[in-house]
Each structure stands twice: as C-alpha cells, then as structure tokens.
Amino acid sequence: MNAPLPQQQSDPLAVATALAAALASTAVARDAAGGHARHERQLIRASGLLTLSIPQDFGGQGAGWDTTMQAVRILARADSALAHVFAFHHLQLAGVQLYGSAQQQRHLLHATVDDGLFWGNALNPLDKRTVATNAKGGFVLDGIKSFSSGSVGSDWLTVSAWHEPTASALIGVLPTGAAGVHVEADWDAFGQKQTDSGNVRFQGTPLPEGLVLQQPGQAATPKSTLRPQVAQLIMANLYLGLAEGAFDAAREYTASEARPWFASGVARAVDDPFVQHRYGELWTLLRPAIVLADVAGRELERLFRRADDVTAQERGELAVAVAEAKVLSHRASLEIGSQLFELTGARATSGKLGLDRFWRNARVHTLHDPVDYKYRDLGRYALSGTLPDPTPYS
C-alpha cells in the first residue's frame, strides 16, 4: 500500500477490505492512544479510494454512492474513526458536485485526483460563530467552527459561514493551509478518538469569489438538499459497520475463547441455547439494518445522478429511506456493542482486547443528531404521508 492502486482495474470493495485489514491490525492500540493517525491516513491515500466517488469524467473511479457507502461500512467494521474521516472526505466531494459550478467541479475534482487531495470538514451548520464579511473579490471569514471532522492533516476544507446581511449561510472551499486558517487538534471525546474533529479558527481569512460554492441567500433546491442525505446515510453506514464489527468480534470470541456457563450442560459456549437465542436476537437487529441501508444507498445513487431533475417528492421519499436505515443502524450499533459482553463474559473486558471500543465509538457517533427526530419524521410519514422537512439533518 505504498502506491496508489490502478483505479480502473481494482475492485474497490476488495481494496477496502484489504485496507480494513491493515487498519484493524493497529486499531486497538490507536484507539487507546487517540491523536492524529498520520500513517494510517497515508494508507488510505495510497489505497486509491479517495477518488472512489469522483466521476470518471474528472479522472475518478466513478463508483456509485451505494458502492461508496459499502466501502465506508467495510472500513468501519475495523476502525470507525478512520472510516469517518474517509467518509467525510467523500461528503465534501459530494458538496462540490451538488453546489459547485461546472468550472468549480472540473477544477476541484481534477485537483483531488491529480494531487491526491484529502478533504476535511468545517461546515457544521448549527455553529454560526464563523461569519462572512463582504470584501473585494469575495468574503473574509472570522470565527470558529466546531466538530470539524478530518481537518487535521487535510489538504482542503469545506467551510460554511454566517452572512449577517442576508441572515443566511454561504458554503465555500479553502486550502487548509490558507492564510488565517488555524486547525486545532483538540478533539477529546471518549470514542471516535482519531476523527480529528476538533475546532478550526478563521482569522481574517480571505474566501475568493471563485471558491464560493453556495452564495449567501441562495434558495435551496431539491438537488442542493441531497447533501444532507449523503451525510445521513454515511452516519447509518458508520453505525452499521460498528454493529457488524462488534457482532463479528463477539462471535469469534464466543467460538474460540468463551467458556460455557456451568449450568448449561454443554461443552462449548456456542452450543448453549441461551447464547444461541441471544445471537439470534442480535442478528435480527443487524440484518434489517443492512437491507435498509443498501436500499437507501441505491436510491441515493439513482437520484444523485439525475440531481437537476429531482423533485421535492423524490427527495422527501429518499429522506424517509435514509431515516429508516439510520434508526435501525443506530439501535444495532448500541445494542450489539453493549450486549456483546453478556455473551463473551468477564474475561472479554480485558483492556488488551479493546472490545469496548465498539460501544464507545457508537455512543459518541450516534449523538451526531437526535434519533428521536428521525422517529418523529417516520411517524409523521406513517400517519399522514408527510415527508420530512429539508434541513441539514433531514
């Protein structure tokens, strides 16, 4: 993995599987250490997967969003923090395709392929502390953005800033090394430790007009509101990868290390009917989430490719499909990450195994936006056919 793989000759999911194995070999130690995973991010660069969602017209692999989401899920089974960084790179590229002009797309996407760029995020829509002031040739940015996933070690950032004259936000892109951009490696959550999701500060940072993807005051369209669906489905697949990783780890430990309870009357833990029953329950949490995530991925891909023609009805129905996948993967990641210890026993709590990372990562990540509002949206749809209101989270 010291050089990019031939993009048109490799099965991207096979590449993702090999990359996941490399990340898994150090995942427990890195989870304990936290900080910036510089070496592992270089492995992601070298895999060639940073070009996965870029259309072939711009030099990328042209994979569908369904395939890209599966790659996210594969990586999340091994290392959900770096899967998050990888996924948010592709989220920024989705924004370029949905918001950018033809010239901006051509320039930024070609540069991503040609220069091996790794994108980070400083777009948190609820954080309005970064403001944009009109200036000659564009805007000037001042303020701070929190939860800036992938910002440390990135080459370019997607940025949002509040524009007071229009009482609205603009969206732009900047090189991470641009004047006045200060990336702070201060992320200290108890899970998802290597997502580089700290703060980014802007001090008199020029944002040229040519790097503004969405002007302040610009009305939203069904096309532009597809980006939140990319983000939400990324979350669903990250949670799902965590659930699959926890399930696989528990199954392997139960088969190879766990001891049967003395009253079970069996020689192996896997033959205990109560253990079998509990695995059956967990499988019925996991399997529907997989099916719905795949359905939503295919629908996202279908609408994304004809984004200019997408109707509000179609966009709303996609939001329902994504919400269905997200609530089930949310539940599966937390339940399996917690209940695995009831199936593996006290010895499985050893710190050297790091099995607690599945629950910790899921617990931190599933707080991204409240699941209750997803259930509310689904309840409204079930009761009256009301589609979710387009927001940065629905």
C-alpha positions, 0 to 999 in steps of 0.5 A: 500500500505504498502506491496508489492502486490502478483505479480502473482495474481494482475492485474497490470493495476488495481494496477496502477490505484489504485496507480494513485489514491493515487498519484493524491490525493497529486499531486497538492500540490507536484507539487507546492512544487517540491523536492524529493517525498520520500513517494510517491516513497515508494508507488510505491515500495510497489505497486509491479510494479517495477518488472512489466517488469522483466521476470518471469524467474528472479522472475518478473511479466513478463508483456509485454512492451505494458502492461508496457507502459499502466501502465506508461500512467495510472500513468501519467494521475495523476502525470507525474513526478512520472510516469517518474521516474517509467518509467525510472526505467523500461528503465534501466531494459530494458538496462540490458536485451538488453546489459547485459550478461546472468550472468549480467541479472540473477544477476541484475534482481534477485537483483531488485526483491529480494531487491526491487531495484529502478533504476535511470538514468545517461546515457544521451548520448549527455553529454560526460563530464563523461569519462572512464579511463582504470584501473585494473579490469575495468574503473574509471569514472570522470565527470558529467552527466546531466538530470539524471532522478530518481537518487535521492533516487535510489538504482542503476544507469545506467551510460554511459561514454566517452572512449577517446581511442576508441572515443566511449561510454561504458554503465555500472551499479553502486550502487548509493551509490558507492564510488565517486558517488555524486547525486545532487538534483538540478533539477529546471525546471518549470514542471516535478518538482519531476523527480529528474533529476538533475546532478550526479558527478563521482569522481574517481569512480571505474566501475568493469569489471563485471558491464560493460554492453556495452564495449567501441567500441562495434558495435551496433546491431539491438537488442542493438538499441531497447533501444532507442525505449523503451525510445521513446515510454515511452516519447509518453506514458508520453505525452499521459497520460498528454493529457488524464489527462488534457482532463479528468480534463477539462471535469469534470470541464466543467460538474460540475463547468463551467458556460455557456457563456451568449450568448449561450442560454443554461443552462449548459456549456456542452450543448453549441455547441461551447464547444461541437465542441471544445471537439470534436476537442480535442478528435480527437487529443487524440484518434489517439494518443492512437491507435498509441501508443498501436500499437507501444507498441505491436510491441515493445513487439513482437520484444523485445522478439525475440531481437537476431533475429531482423533485421535492417528492423524490427527495422527501421519499429518499429522506424517509429511506435514509431515516429508516436505515439510520434508526435501525443502524443506530439501535444495532450499533448500541445494542450489539456493542453493549450486549456483546459482553453478556455473551463473551463474559468477564474475561472479554473486558480485558483492556488488551482486547479493546472490545469496548471500543465498539460501544464507545465509538457508537455512543459518541457517533450516534449523538451526531443528531437526535434519533428521536427526530428521525422517529418523529419524521417516520411517524409523521410519514406513517400517519399522514404521508408527510415527508420530512422537512429539508434541513441539514439533518433531514 
